[in-house]
Amino acid sequence: MCMGATCPDCSRKSWRGCGQHIPSAMSGVPESQWCSCEPKVEFDGKPYPPAARVAIPGASWISGLMGGGGGGGGGGGGGQKKDDL
């Protein structure tokens, strides 16, 4: 089931859920208030905003701590392993 949500990037209206109920999740929200992030999701030939990702306010530092984000590494095996930390 899909439900209305707020995009953590642009703070506009989007949706979250299975993707099969996007029109009902976005009904009642004027298109002028829809999330403008890309890429759009097409449902029954109509473009809709992408699903709103789950974001925990103030927790972006966790991604860097856990090895996420855009930090080097490159996947070539030259980075630190979990046990090395």
Sequence and secondary structure as in RCSB ss.txt:
>XXXX:A:sequence
MCMGATCPDCSRKSWRGCGQHIPSAMSGVPESQWCSCEPKVEFDGKPYPPAARVAIPGASWISGLMGGGGGGGGG
GGGGQKKDDL
>XXXX:A:secstr
  EEEE TTT SEEEESSSS HHHHHTTS GGGB   SS EEETTEEE  B     TT HHHHHHTT SS S TT
SS S  GGG 
